[in-house]
């Protein structure tokens, strides 16, 4: 079995050039932004190899990505995090309110981040013991499907059992068990019904607190309620299919084999050392205007964000989390507001800037062909499930790219997302009828595209066809 590498080994293997190469598999263009985030990630790796006194002095160089929607800002941050299995969340700055107003407080982003880290670490721990859990689950299912022969036999000595009936029963039971074990492994008994003792999970009682400034109180009350609710953690007999019973038993066995306290401790550490928070729409809270009355001021939200980005300690249900070394990547179009409109203190906490360019027709063409899971490959895979083959001619790819680019020019520029609307329009009839045409091949040509959406490159009322 291939041993799983330590997280630090995975990190240190990635040079900035290799990080950019990995990002190129999913994101077209935007080389400056890729280089900046690659250097930021590598510097985090370098920092972890320094002596303790020096390590504490080096803080992340937070980044602002500037560019219109749909050019890859979020995807760059998301893929960066996935490369090293770092905790990652995306938040929108406009969804937060300054202290004193009803709404999500900025500390909730760190609580969400550490919860994601807990889920990440738990899945990694589960993966290490899943094979053993599945083996134990199959044994428990065997006991349910083939009750022990010895449960019903009477105790007897050799004089009272001259024919060795007990031994014969044991032999028959063992043979039956092996037969059922083989059927289980072959998946032949998934629809069979079994009765087993399932642990019941108490229903959450205080979700009403979630999303408010009382969310931490809500989490604490929920934990206390789960401990005192009648029936919390109790079990009851249930009749379910083997497939469902196996899923529940595997989960029970996994929970027994991992130490939740260790998972939480590692998750907090990983959040502090490797966490990445992507703050979108930062430009929507830029500005230093003074508001009066009950309005929430944009500057107020910025000042609440400042201590989180600067470095503070946030209380979560998994423990205290220090944010000094969390990497913050902010993004915004900054069409109206500029980064210089942010309060000076917050500007200073985002020393790195990268401008992402609007996408051209050539970029759209590359997006349709080059990424690992390119849009054309996605649609081909979807139609393949119905037995239909999609064949995109080279001139059709060029046509789709041109239509998407022109649509962005004539309507709102939504970047690469425009390709989704164009592709859906082109393939609407195929998607609708695919289940009725298995074995067929649909050739997507330039002529086919014009038949479906018209020559939009010459149509001024493009909004009539593509949103």
C-alpha angles and dihedrals in degrees: 000000000000110000117234113245120237115257092244090055091052090050098047094050091065115087119191090256091052091048090054089048090054092048090050089064090068108019127055120217124334092119096168093055092047092051093049095050091043091055091046091053094046091050089056089055092048092049092057090061095055127098114274096252092052094040093059092054096055114082128185118272100234119215138219115205111202121197147097123287120283099026097110107272096130094038092054091055094043094050091045090058094046092054091069099022091248121168107260137180134172118216133174116232091212091063093066127083131204120259113286097037129096111257141070115326118221093247088068089076089065092046089052090047095053091046088055089050091052090052091047095050093043091054090049092051091046091052090058094056102027094102090055091046091052090050091051091046091054090051091051090048089050090055089051094047097040110032114211112275092216091063093078104030122101123237110254141161128231092265093056092042106043094157093054092239093163091054091049091051090052091050093049090047092052091049092049090049093052091049092051091045090056091048091050092052090048091052093239096131101049094114095046116110122236134177118228141157109262125191113237121223117216116243116252108256108188107045086130088082095057117110095023136097086263094060094113089052088048092055092050094048091048092054092049092048091052089055096051103033113113109251095019107151093004125136134224137184114264134181112220139147119276092250092057093042090052092051092052095043092049089052091050092049092047091052090052094051100050128067109232092197090056091048092053092047092050091044092054090049092048091048091053096045103034110013118134122199117192110203109195127192093027088152089066092066094041114116138080102224118143114235128199131206124016097332119122109238121223090221089055091058090048091053090050090050092050100075091046092053092038094052130273141152118262123196113226132169088255095054140279115321123200114211100196093107102033111119114234119200113186126191141185143148092242091197094143105013119047130213086251088064090069116097110273094244092057092044089057091056091058103054096159122074130184125182116212116206128228114260121257129204090265089055091051090052091053091047090055093052116020112051118092091247099028119182094250090052090051093055092044090053092048093051092044088066086066093045092254121132120212116204116190114202116217092244089052091057089052091048093051091049092050093048092049092048093048091047090055090049095051099037133023113322105239096162121218091352086078088071090065093056092046094048093047090052093049096045099037095108094044092049091049096048102032094102089059097051110052114167094027127124119217114203112210105207134163089260091051090054093050091050091054102043106011125235095310092173087074098035115096094193093067093150087070090069107026125033 
